[in-house]
Amino acid sequence: MSAVRPDRFPYWAYLLALAIILLFALAPVISVYFTYLVADANGCTVNEATVHPCIVMGMDLGELLYFTGVMGWFMLATLPLGGGALLVWLASLVIHRIGWGQMQKVKRS
């Protein structure tokens, strides 16, 4: 007689989905944080009006910092979309977990 091992709930899939949602929603915020972290550390000016030169380790990163700084505007779209995706993710997780628990009870009886 062998012991029946209960099925495990697939939390890993939900954690992976959560990581993807958070990365999508926060990518512009991370981009802007990177921009101002590099700019402040090197005494550079970054704004949305124009590209300013920023010499870091002998390279001019002004255009890259301008681009990554302006990418922050995407957060106007990604944060609300990410918030909606988080609500759908949470509802899916709760519904799936409740249904999975009920199926486990049926299997045991």
C-alpha positions as CSV (number, residue, x, y, z in Angstrom):
1,M,0.0,0.0,0.0
2,S,1.6,3.3,-1.1
3,A,0.9,6.7,0.4
4,V,-0.9,9.0,-2.0
5,R,1.1,12.2,-2.3
6,P,-1.3,15.2,-2.6
7,D,-1.0,17.5,-5.6
8,R,0.8,20.7,-5.0
9,F,-0.7,24.1,-5.9
10,P,1.3,25.7,-8.7
11,Y,2.4,28.8,-6.8
12,W,5.5,29.1,-9.0
13,A,3.3,29.9,-12.0
14,Y,1.6,32.7,-10.1
15,L,4.9,34.0,-8.8
16,L,6.3,34.1,-12.3
17,A,3.2,35.9,-13.6
18,L,3.5,38.4,-10.7
19,A,7.2,39.1,-11.5
20,I,6.3,39.7,-15.2
21,I,3.5,42.1,-14.3
22,L,5.6,44.0,-11.8
23,L,8.5,44.2,-14.3
24,F,6.2,45.5,-17.0
25,A,4.5,48.1,-14.7
26,L,7.7,49.3,-13.1
27,A,10.1,49.3,-16.1
28,P,9.7,53.1,-16.7
29,V,10.1,53.9,-13.1
30,I,13.3,51.7,-13.0
31,S,14.5,53.5,-16.2
32,V,14.0,57.0,-14.6
33,Y,15.7,55.8,-11.4
34,F,18.7,54.5,-13.4
35,T,18.9,57.8,-15.3
36,Y,19.0,60.1,-12.2
37,L,21.2,57.7,-10.3
38,V,23.9,57.9,-13.0
39,A,23.3,61.6,-13.6
40,D,23.6,62.5,-9.9
41,A,26.6,60.4,-9.4
42,N,28.5,62.1,-12.2
43,G,27.2,65.7,-11.7
44,C,25.2,65.7,-15.0
45,T,22.1,67.6,-15.9
46,V,19.2,65.6,-17.3
47,N,15.8,67.0,-18.4
48,E,13.2,66.4,-21.1
49,A,13.9,69.6,-23.0
50,T,17.2,68.7,-24.6
51,V,20.2,66.3,-24.5
52,H,23.0,67.5,-22.2
53,P,26.5,66.1,-22.4
54,C,27.3,63.7,-19.6
55,I,30.8,62.2,-19.6
56,V,31.0,58.9,-17.7
57,M,34.2,56.9,-17.8
58,G,35.3,58.8,-20.9
59,M,32.0,58.2,-22.8
60,D,29.2,60.7,-23.4
61,L,26.0,59.1,-22.1
62,G,23.9,62.3,-22.5
63,E,21.7,60.8,-25.3
64,L,21.2,57.5,-23.4
65,L,20.3,59.3,-20.2
66,Y,17.9,61.6,-22.1
67,F,16.3,58.5,-23.7
68,T,16.0,56.6,-20.5
69,G,14.7,59.7,-18.7
70,V,12.0,60.3,-21.3
71,M,11.0,56.7,-21.1
72,G,9.5,57.5,-17.8
73,W,6.5,58.9,-19.5
74,F,5.4,55.4,-20.4
75,M,4.6,54.9,-16.7
76,L,1.4,56.9,-17.5
77,A,0.3,53.7,-19.3
78,T,2.2,50.9,-17.6
79,L,1.2,51.7,-14.0
80,P,-2.6,51.6,-14.6
81,L,-2.2,48.6,-16.9
82,G,-0.1,46.9,-14.3
83,G,-2.6,47.7,-11.6
84,G,-5.4,46.2,-13.6
85,A,-3.3,43.1,-14.4
86,L,-2.6,42.8,-10.6
87,L,-6.3,42.8,-9.9
88,V,-6.9,40.1,-12.5
89,W,-3.9,38.1,-11.2
90,L,-5.2,38.3,-7.6
91,A,-8.7,37.3,-8.6
92,S,-7.3,34.4,-10.7
93,L,-5.1,33.2,-7.8
94,V,-8.0,33.3,-5.3
95,I,-10.5,31.5,-7.6
96,H,-7.9,28.9,-8.6
97,R,-6.8,28.3,-5.0
98,I,-10.3,27.9,-3.8
99,G,-11.2,25.5,-6.7
100,W,-8.0,23.6,-6.2
101,G,-8.7,23.1,-2.5
102,Q,-12.2,21.9,-3.2
103,M,-10.9,19.4,-5.8
104,Q,-8.4,18.1,-3.2
105,K,-11.2,17.5,-0.8
106,V,-13.1,15.6,-3.4
107,K,-10.1,13.5,-4.3
108,R,-9.5,12.5,-0.6
109,S,-13.1,11.4,-0.1
